[in-house]
Amino acid sequence: MYGKIKDHLTQELQSIREAGLYKNERLIVSPQDAVIRLASGQEVLNFCANNYLGLSNHPRLVQAAVEALQSHGYGMSSVRFICGTTDLHKKLERAIANFFGTEDTILYAACFDANGGIFEPLLSEEDAIISDALNHASIIDGVRLSKAKRFRYANADMKDLEEQLILAQDARFRVIVTDGVFSMDGNVAPMDEINRLAKKYDALIMVDECHSAGVVGKTGRGVTELFNIRGEVDIITGTLGKAFGGALGGFTTGRKEIIELLRQRSRPYLFSNSLPPAVVNAGIRMFEMMAETSELQEKLHHNTDWFIGKMKEAGFDIKPSRSAICAVMLYDARVSQEFASRLLEEGIYVTGFYYPVVPKGAARIRVQLSAAHEPEHLERALHAFVKVGKELGILTN
Ligand SMILES: *Cc1c(COP(=O)(O)O)cnc(C)c1O
């Protein structure tokens, strides 16, 4: 009998709408790129994709996917350990380990699953997880699924982390868990300090590199490159769904005994389907491209520095960032929405974020830069920001 819960859900949806929190999905009818076409026919410049390296529609990746469709077919119809492992899956796992300088890798359907399936097999009630307060939802869920004791420290606050490590000293094992880049501000985790504290207080380190892999560090190897601590982080999780081509797929890479145990015990790996060969082969091709050159990283870093520099010069309030994320602070939720919709009229597609996605009174527009952006794209975005900023009284000179 659907009757009673139907009324309840209708009310719930209504209250989401009334709170102004209802998420509408805008339809895109072109491939993901710097320029996209909306269902309305309008062509806009895209500044809100995780397409940091511009690979989402790269011809070499499309070609690799087509080749694998022909050589290995469409779907695997199996989890990895029954009959869902191809030569391609093993090759991609090796390529990821080579990229990060780690020992071994295990693939998942998504990083949400990698994070969901990491803690429960490794840790029990005798152990402790010490987690940054701004970590991604999938880490929070993964922590909930394990029996380990939970400690939380304020975002990137090393004094607080040290206090939590002291409180966790009687645990058998300790793991410090952090995002590499925090997606709403674009700041990076202070990995040098985290590494020092991990040594001092005998803790493992786990980093989620979803927004940092491919992006951060001179050659895009992520926060371990940025802080020169390659090989010192025990567990790295990441996604193929952002900089690395944008399709889907997640991974955990790190110490070989950890990866080996995950293959035996990690539930999202054991009980969910193997990635399709087309996606896996495009991943292999993508890591080949990463090994050939760092041109895309150079272009991305140049674009990011240029855009953030010009936005600050224009008088915008920008959060300190060391990633490809530029958070334009507007503080007021309504202003952030109005600003974003005016920008769309100007042909610039960005998203305004407000509570509960960011703290109350900290509404912003998040701009995501990409190696796909050409100088004229960046200039058009800058001009549109300045124009709308003046109209809305954000910029006063
Ligand atoms: C996007 C993201 C995820 C989820 O990755 P998927 O592969 O899309 O599931 C996990 N962690 C962080 C920090 C992310 O930004």
The ligand as an SDF file (V2000), in Angstrom:
LIG
                    3D

 15 15  0  0  0  0  0  0  0  0999 V2000
   34.1120   13.0000   -6.4800 C   0  0  0  0  0  0  0  0  0  0  0  0
   34.6860   12.4980   -5.2100 C   0  0  0  0  0  0  0  0  0  0  0  0
   34.4730   11.1790   -4.7860 C   0  0  0  0  0  0  0  0  0  0  0  0
   33.5750   10.2420   -5.5170 C   0  0  0  0  0  0  0  0  0  0  0  0
   34.1720    9.7890   -6.6990 O   0  0  0  0  0  0  0  0  0  0  0  0
   33.2900    8.9390   -7.7280 P   0  0  0  0  0  0  0  0  0  0  0  0
   34.2980    8.1450   -8.4810 O   0  0  0  0  0  0  0  0  0  0  0  0
   32.5270    9.9200   -8.5390 O   0  0  0  0  0  0  0  0  0  0  0  0
   32.3940    8.0790   -6.8990 O   0  0  0  0  0  0  0  0  0  0  0  0
   35.1120   10.7670   -3.6320 C   0  0  0  0  0  0  0  0  0  0  0  0
   35.9110   11.5910   -2.9180 N   0  0  0  0  0  0  0  0  0  0  0  0
   36.1110   12.8800   -3.2880 C   0  0  0  0  0  0  0  0  0  0  0  0
   37.0000   13.7570   -2.4800 C   0  0  0  0  0  0  0  0  0  0  0  0
   35.5030   13.3700   -4.4410 C   0  0  0  0  0  0  0  0  0  0  0  0
   35.6930   14.6420   -4.7900 O   0  0  0  0  0  0  0  0  0  0  0  0
  1  2  1  0
  2  3  1  0
  2 14  2  0
  3  4  1  0
  3 10  2  0
  4  5  1  0
  5  6  1  0
  6  7  2  0
  6  8  1  0
  6  9  1  0
 10 11  1  0
 11 12  2  0
 12 13  1  0
 12 14  1  0
 14 15  1  0
M  END
$$$$
